[in-house]
Amino acid sequence: MSTHDDFTLTTGDAEATVSPRNGGRITSLRIGGVELLRQGERYGCFPMAPWCGRIREGRFLDGGTTQQMPLNAPPHAIHGTARDHAWRTARKGADEAVITLDLADPWPYPARLTQVVALTEESLTLTLAIETHGSSFPAQLGWHPWFNRTLEGPLGGGEGARLEFDAAWQEERGEDHLPTGRRLEKPLPGPWDDCFGMPGGVDVAVVWPERLELRVTSPEKWVVLYDEQDAALCVEPQTGPPNGLNTAPRLVTPLEPLEATTTWRWRRL
């Protein structure tokens, strides 16, 4: 077995499939045989690193140096580079695994990403860290899951999923899809492709009425919610807002790595 090969973690009736070769993403999460994640090469749940969401025109400042990232969502750069590379499996058990990636071009700094995937009968926990033994640099970490709007199989039928949450504010979104810097104390109604602030930690429920609730939590205070498609919706906990490498950078140094974690916990309704 290659260190890039897909594998599946299993415990009870929960199964999570990890694809190191496809950007370190979780390609499947099945509960009692029911698939919760949208299927497809670019879906599932991928790690966002070393930045989250969009960078304005792909440029960010590191001290007095301007760094340019590829414009993969013109006129911006989006979701980092980690999803574009094959990761390696460092350790794998029945219900927990560790995968790693050494960042290379176009990211201009030496850095290593480590993701821990831990499955229980009632939850999936993802932990992501970025470290360097070279130059310091600004970074962000997060995840971009695509949850199926409707379920099939034993939990299928009925209403599509809805999002339930209580945010302290919503980042006002400009015409360029980036935060304007203004905070809205009363979040606007959806559909959303927007960043929300939760100072006490991210806590968002994906609810398939009368079937299943999946609660996404994280100690981080930022989350992007996306529900503009009929097929899926997204709950994206992250360490900073979109364009955060410019507006709210978190510095990674040889002595201080950056780490984030999220837990998805489910229950039948």
C-alpha positions in Angstrom: 0.0 0.0 0.0 1.3 3.4 -1.0 1.4 6.2 1.6 -0.8 8.2 -0.7 -3.6 5.5 -1.0 -7.1 6.1 0.3 -8.1 4.3 3.5 -11.2 4.0 5.7 -11.5 4.4 9.5 -14.3 2.4 11.1 -15.9 2.2 14.6 -19.4 1.0 15.4 -21.6 2.0 12.4 -19.4 5.1 11.5 -17.0 5.0 8.6 -14.7 7.8 7.4 -12.7 7.5 4.2 -9.5 9.6 4.0 -7.7 10.4 0.7 -4.1 11.6 1.2 -3.6 11.7 -2.6 -6.6 14.0 -3.1 -5.5 16.9 -0.9 -5.8 15.2 2.4 -9.5 15.3 2.3 -12.2 13.3 3.9 -14.0 11.9 0.9 -16.8 10.0 2.8 -18.5 10.0 6.2 -21.1 7.3 6.5 -23.3 6.8 9.5 -25.3 3.6 9.5 -24.6 3.3 5.8 -25.8 6.8 5.1 -23.5 9.2 3.3 -23.3 12.7 4.8 -20.7 14.3 2.5 -21.2 15.4 -1.1 -19.4 13.0 -3.4 -17.0 14.1 -6.1 -13.3 14.8 -6.7 -13.6 18.4 -5.4 -16.1 17.8 -2.5 -16.0 15.8 0.7 -14.1 17.8 3.3 -10.7 19.3 2.5 -8.2 21.1 4.8 -7.8 24.8 4.0 -4.1 25.8 4.5 -2.0 27.9 4.7 -4.9 30.3 4.3 -8.7 30.1 4.3 -11.2 31.6 1.9 -10.1 34.3 -0.5 -6.9 36.5 -0.5 -7.6 39.8 -2.2 -5.9 39.6 -5.6 -3.8 36.8 -4.3 -1.4 39.1 -2.5 -0.4 39.4 1.1 2.2 41.3 3.0 4.9 39.6 5.1 6.6 42.5 6.8 7.8 44.6 3.9 7.6 41.8 1.3 4.6 41.3 -0.9 3.8 37.6 -1.7 1.8 36.6 -4.8 -0.3 33.5 -4.8 -1.9 32.0 -8.0 -5.3 33.5 -8.9 -7.3 30.2 -8.8 -10.6 32.1 -8.2 -10.0 35.3 -10.3 -9.5 38.0 -9.2 -8.5 36.3 -5.9 -6.7 33.2 -4.6 -8.9 30.9 -2.6 -8.7 28.1 0.0 -4.9 27.6 0.2 -2.7 25.1 -1.6 -2.9 22.1 0.7 -5.8 20.6 -1.2 -3.7 20.7 -4.5 -1.0 18.2 -3.3 -0.8 14.6 -2.3 -0.3 14.0 1.4 1.4 11.0 3.0 0.1 8.7 5.7 2.4 8.8 8.7 0.3 6.5 11.0 -2.9 4.6 10.6 -5.0 2.5 13.0 -8.6 1.3 13.0 -10.2 4.6 14.1 -7.4 7.2 14.0 -4.8 8.3 11.4 -2.1 11.0 10.9 -1.3 12.4 7.5 1.3 15.0 6.6 2.3 17.4 3.8 5.5 19.4 3.2 4.3 22.6 1.6 6.1 23.6 -1.6 5.6 26.0 -4.5 3.7 28.2 -4.8 3.9 28.7 -1.0 7.2 30.5 -0.5 8.1 29.3 3.0 9.2 25.8 4.3 6.4 24.4 6.3 4.9 21.0 7.3 1.2 20.3 7.7 0.0 17.5 10.0 -3.7 16.4 10.2 -5.0 14.0 12.7 -8.3 12.2 11.9 -10.0 10.5 14.9 -13.3 8.7 14.6 -15.7 7.5 17.4 -19.2 6.0 17.2 -20.6 9.5 17.7 -18.0 11.9 16.4 -15.2 12.8 14.0 -12.4 15.1 15.2 -10.0 16.8 12.9 -6.8 18.4 14.2 -4.6 20.4 11.8 -1.2 22.0 12.6 1.3 24.0 10.6 4.9 24.3 11.7 8.2 25.6 10.4 11.9 25.2 11.1 12.8 28.1 8.8 11.3 31.6 8.2 8.3 32.8 10.1 5.2 33.6 8.1 1.5 34.4 8.5 -1.0 31.6 8.0 -4.5 30.3 8.6 -6.0 26.9 9.0 -9.5 25.5 8.5 -11.8 23.0 6.9 -14.2 23.1 4.0 -16.8 20.3 4.3 -19.6 19.8 1.8 -22.7 18.3 3.6 -25.4 16.7 1.5 -28.5 18.8 1.5 -30.6 15.6 1.4 -29.9 12.1 2.6 -30.5 8.8 1.0 -31.0 5.3 2.3 -32.5 4.6 5.8 -32.4 8.3 6.7 -33.5 9.6 3.3 -36.6 11.5 2.3 -38.2 14.5 4.0 -36.9 18.1 4.2 -33.4 19.1 3.1 -30.9 20.1 5.7 -30.9 23.5 7.4 -28.3 25.4 9.5 -28.9 26.4 13.1 -26.5 28.8 14.8 -26.2 31.9 17.0 -23.5 34.3 15.9 -22.3 37.4 17.7 -21.8 39.2 14.3 -21.6 38.7 10.6 -18.7 40.2 8.5 -20.3 42.5 6.0 -19.5 41.0 2.5 -18.5 43.4 -0.3 -19.2 42.9 -4.0 -15.8 41.2 -4.3 -16.9 38.6 -1.8 -14.4 39.8 0.8 -15.2 41.3 4.2 -15.5 45.1 4.1 -14.2 45.5 7.7 -17.7 46.3 9.0 -19.5 44.0 11.4 -23.2 43.4 11.4 -24.5 42.8 14.9 -27.7 41.2 13.5 -26.8 38.5 10.8 -28.7 38.9 7.6 -30.9 36.0 6.4 -29.5 33.5 3.9 -28.6 32.2 1.5 -25.0 32.8 2.7 -21.5 32.8 1.5 -20.5 34.7 4.6 -18.2 34.8 7.6 -19.6 34.9 11.1 -18.0 35.6 14.5 -18.5 33.3 17.4 -16.2 34.5 20.3 -17.1 31.5 22.5 -16.1 29.0 19.8 -17.8 27.8 16.6 -21.0 26.0 17.2 -23.3 25.3 14.2 -25.8 22.5 13.7 -26.6 20.9 10.4 -30.1 19.5 10.9 -31.9 17.0 8.6 -35.4 17.3 10.2 -36.7 14.2 12.0 -33.6 12.3 10.9 -30.2 13.5 12.0 -28.4 16.4 13.6 -24.6 16.9 13.1 -23.1 19.7 15.2 -19.8 21.3 14.1 -17.8 22.8 16.9 -14.4 24.3 17.2 -12.5 26.5 19.7 -11.9 29.0 16.9 -14.2 32.0 16.6 -14.6 32.3 12.9 -16.8 30.2 10.6 -17.9 30.7 6.9 -21.4 29.4 6.1 -22.3 28.6 2.5 -25.7 27.4 1.4 -26.2 28.8 -2.1 -26.4 25.4 -3.8 -29.3 23.0 -3.8 -27.0 19.9 -3.5 -25.0 20.8 -0.4 -24.1 23.3 2.3 -20.9 24.1 4.0 -19.8 24.9 7.6 -16.2 26.0 7.6 -14.5 26.6 11.0 -11.2 28.6 10.6 -8.6 30.5 12.4 -9.4 33.8 10.8 -11.7 35.6 8.4 -11.4 35.6 4.6 -8.4 37.8 3.5 -7.1 37.2 7.0 -3.5 36.9 5.9 -3.8 40.7 5.4 -6.3 41.7 8.1 -5.9 39.2 10.9 -2.6 37.3 10.4 -1.6 34.5 12.8 2.2 34.2 12.8 3.9 30.8 12.6 7.4 30.7 14.0 9.9 27.9 14.7 8.8 28.1 18.4 5.1 28.6 17.8 3.2 26.4 15.3 -0.4 27.1 14.5 -3.0 24.5 15.4 -6.8 24.2 15.0 -9.3 21.5 15.7 -12.9 20.8 14.9 -15.3 18.1 16.1 -18.4 16.9 14.3 -20.9 15.1 16.6 -24.1 13.5 15.4 -27.3 12.1 16.8 -30.4 10.6 15.4 -33.6 12.6 15.8 
